[in-house]
Amino acid sequence: MYTREQLERFPYFAERLGENDDVSGMLDQLTGLVSRGHILWFAQWLIEREIPFSFAMMDLDNFKFVNDTYGHHVGDEVLIHVADDLAAYLGEKGVAGRFGGDEMLIVNLEDVTYDAAKALFIGMYDGKVLRKNIRLEDCNPFITATVGCACFPKDAQDYNHLFELIDKTLYRGKSKGRNCHIIYVEEKHKDIQIRQIAKHGMYTTFSGIVRQYEFAPGLVNKLRGVMPLLMEELQITDLYYVGSKGIMRSVRNTMPDVPVSGLDKLLRSDDLYSNNTLADVEKRSPAFYEVLKAREVETLCVVRIGMDMQTFGYLICAEARNRRIWQEAECAILFFLTKMIAGTILINGEELE
């Protein structure tokens, strides 16, 4: 929770606190961050005085899942922990406020260039605020967020335009798979409309995969054909497959082939396995765990390539040094692709080696 002393370092809050000694009236009652009204007025106050700053909106990923799974009291604890970490991480650079729900705003008076803002977010995502488990009494949910950012006066000269840009970049981050930050760059983002981003739904993704898949001859070429779309939609750098010979191969040929075993024990009777830690993998499939550990993998998604009771292989998403929560839509994309592969194997008699 912000204290009077912390806020008085910034002239806007010093002025307001001079008029009213009650600092609690400036704060969000749950998180202790600056309230919505005051964080927005602070941004407008800076613009009126032509003081440069970067402005960002942060939206927690999968927060509804946390509430639905653990209860709203845990959701409140998560918000409090993230708010405390965010305020501590920003320090004297700026101020964080609660916009509403699980959305938070950041006004940063120091990191006002693209490179400086990027460095700030890299640190924020490196376990200091995000991409880490929050250890509570009954659970330890893994927390990620999506951030959209723009800078005044470089990107916008008035408040309404600036807010529009952070809203647009936030939506762009969500459309790219969440768990990322997007900093406004005019040549990349000026023509993007939120309405256009919202239209990019599952049908567009699936139809794109089908077109690329059908065009290429042979199963491996089909996988390589859909890789650009998968890299964009899933925010992955590679995809791996295991076929009939039990060899884990990279679609993009970025690593040597390696024998793996125990994937059937990992999935058991399910078609898909995903987790944001490898603790369960170590117990259920020790040999596969050693392969992942050697590659510094921290989070995993495995999907069975099969039809009915027949299993032809597996698709594997395993990014090095990257922890994430696999979204329902992302799992749907991978499941859809495995069914296409299984159909090709059954119809054409091809084998995924």
N, C-alpha and C positions, 0 to 999 in steps of 0.2 A: 504493500500500500504506500502510495506517495505521501511524503510528509510535507509540511509547510516549508521547511528549509530546502528540500529538493526542488520544489516548484518555484520558489522565490528567486532561484538562479536565472529564471527567464522573465524578462520585463513584463510580458503580458500578464503572467500570473502574479507577479509582484504588485502590479497596479490593482488587479482585482482583489487580492488579499489585503491591500491597503484599505479598500472600501469595506471589506467584510472579513473578519478574523476567522470565520468558520471554514477551514479547509475542506471539511467533509462535504460541504455543499458543492464542491467542485469535482468530487470523485464518484465513480461508479460504486454502488454500495456492495456489490458482490466481489469484484476483482480488485478494487482499490486503485485502478487506473483512472485517468482523467475521464470525466463523463463525456458523453457524445456531444453535448452542446458546447462544452468548453474546448474540446480538441478541435472541433470544426471552427469555432470562433478564433482559436489560436492560429490556425492556418490562414484564415481570412485576414487577421491582424498583421501577420507577416507579409502577406501579399500587398496590403495597403501601404506598408512601409518599405516595400521593395527589398525585403530581406530574403536572400536565397535559402532554399531548403528542399529536401527531398520528402515526398509524401507517399506513403504506402498503405495499402489495405491488406491485412492478413486474415485468411479464412481457414479455420481448422478443417482438416480432411476427416471424413468419417465420424464427425461428432455425433450425428444421429445414431450411429451404430453404438457408440459409447453409452449414450443415454438409454437406448433400447436394451442393451445387453446388461449393463451394470446398474442402471437406475440414474435418475436425474441428480441425486446427491453426489454420485461419482462424477457426473458431468460438471457439476459446480466445482468440485475439487480440482478437476483437470483445468478448468478455466482459471482458477486462482493460481495454480502452479505455473501455468504458461504465462500469465500476466506478471507474476513475480520475476520469473526468469527473463522475460522480455524487458521489463523496466530495469533490471540489474544489468543486462547486457548493453542496453542503450547508454546507461550511465548519464553523463553530463552532455552527451551529444544531442539529446532531444527528449521528447516526451511521447509516451504511448497512451492511447485512450481506447475505450471500448465503444465500438460503433453500435453494436447490438448483437444479441445471440452469441455466436462464436466468432464474430468478426471484430478485429482490432485495427486501430489506425496508428501509424507511426509518423511523427513529425521529427525530422532529423536535420539539424542545423549545420552539421559538419560534413557529412558525406553527400555532397550536392552534385557530383559528377557521376557518370556511368560507372567508371572503374571503382570509384570509392564506394558507391552503393553496392556494387557487385561484391566487393570484398566484405562489406558488412553482412550481406545475406549469406555468403559462403560460411562465415563464422557462425551465423545464427543457425544454419542448417547442420552444422557439424557437431550436434549434440549439446550445444550451449543453451538453445531454446527448443529446437525441433529435432526430429529424427532420433528420439530417445524414448525409453520407457519412463513413465512417471510412476514411481512406486508409492502406492497407496496401501491402506490397511488390508483390503480384501482382493486387490488386483494390481496389475502394473501395465496399463494400456500403453501401446506404442503410439506416439503422437507425431503427426506430420501436418503440414499446412501449405497452402498456396498463397503466394504474395504477388501483388501487382504494384508497380512503383513508377512514378514520374517525378521530374524535378522542375521547380520554379526558380528562375524564369526561363530556363533553357527550353523546356518542352511546352509550356503554356504561360500566358501572361495574365490570366484571370482565374478566379477560383473555380467557376463552373467548368471551364475547359480542363483545368488540372484534375478535378474530381472525375470528369468523364474519362480521362486517360488512365487513371488508376483503376477505374471500374473495368475499362476495356482490357487492360493488361491482366487483371485478375481473372477475367473470363477466359482470356487466351491461355493462361496457365492451367485452368480447370480443363479446357478442351484438349490440352496436351498430356493429360493424365494426372494432374495434381502433383503435390509433393515437389513443387519447383517454384522459382521466382522468375518473374518476367519484368524487366526494366524497359520502359518505353524507349524505342528507337524509331525515329520518324520514318525512315525509309522502309522499315519492316512493318510498322504497325499503323501508319496513318490512314490506310484505306480499309482497315478491318472494322467491321460493324458488329456490335454485340448480337444483333439479330441474325447476321450471317453465321456467327460462331454457334449460336443456339440451334440453327438449322442442321449443323453437322452432327447428325445423330447416328444411331446404330445402323440404320439402313445404308447410309452413305459409306460407312466403314465396311460393312459386309459386302456390299456390291463392288467396292473397290478391290477387296481381297479376291472375290470370285473372278473379276476381270483379269487380274494379274496371274492368278492361279491357272486359269484355263488357257492362257496364252502360251505358257512355257511347257516344253516337252520334258517328261521325266520328273520323278518325285523331288529329287534334290534341286533341280532347276525351278520347279514350282515354288519350293520353299525360298529359294534365292529371289524369285520374282516378287514374292509378297513381303520380303524383308524391309524395303523402304517404308511401306505402309505400317508394318508392325513397329519399326523403330520410332515412327512418328506418334502412333497411337498409344503404345505401351511405354514409351520412353526407355527403351532398352538399346544396348549397343550390339547385342548378338542374341542368337537363339540356338539352342542345342537340341539334337535329336538322338535317340537311342533306337536302333532297329533290331533285327533278328539276331545279330551277332553280339549283342550286348556291349557295343562300343558307343561311347558318347562322342559325338562329332559336332563341330561348329558349322553352322550354315554358312557363315562368312569366312571360314577357314582362318580364324584368328587364334586357334590353339591346336596343339597336336591331339590326335585321337587318343582316348583313354578308356580302358575297360571299366565298366561299372556293374554293380549287382545290387539286389535288394530293393529295387524300385517297386516290385510287387508287394513287398512288406510295408512300404511306405504308404501306398495308396489303398492296400487291402481291397475292400469291395467298392471303393469310390472311383470315379473317373478323374477327379482333380484333387490335388493336394497343394495348399499354399500356407505359408507361415512367414512371420517376420523375425523368427529366430531359428537356429538350427538345433536347439536342445532336443526337440522331438525326433528329428532326423537321426541324431546320434544314438538314441535309444532304439529306434525301429529299423534303421538301416546303417549300421556302423561303417560298412565299406564305402557306401555312397557319401557318408558324412566326411570321411577322410579326403575324398576327391574334392568336395566343396571347400573344406577347410584349407586345403593346399592352395586353392585359388582365391582365398580371402572372401568367399561368398558369405553374406550375412542374412539374406532373405531368399526365398525359394518359391517357385511355382512349377509344379509338374502335372502334366495332363496325359492321360492314357490315350493312345491311338488304338481304337478298337471298335468293334461292332458286336453287340450282344455279348457273348461269352468269349469271343476271340480278341486277343491282344496282339497287335502288330508292332508295338513300340511305344515310345514316349516323347513328348515335347517338353523341353526344360527351359525355363527362364531363371537364370542365376547370375546376377550382376555382382561383380566384385566391389567390396567396400560400399555397399548401398543397401540401406534398410528402408523398407517401404511396406505399406499395407496394400495388398492387391485388391483393386476395386472390382465390384461385381461385373461391370461392363468389360473390364480387361479379361477376366476369367471367361466371360461369354465369347469373346473374340478367339481366345485360344481353343476353347471347347469346339467352336464352330469349325476352326481350321483342322483340328484332329479328325472330325467327322468327315470332312472333305478328303483328307488323306486316306482314311480307312475305306471310304467309298472307291477311291482310285485303285487301291490295292485289291479290293474284291472284284471290281469290274475288269480291270486291265491285267490282273495277275502280277503286278509289279511287287517288288519287295523293297522295304526300307532297310538297307544293310547298315 
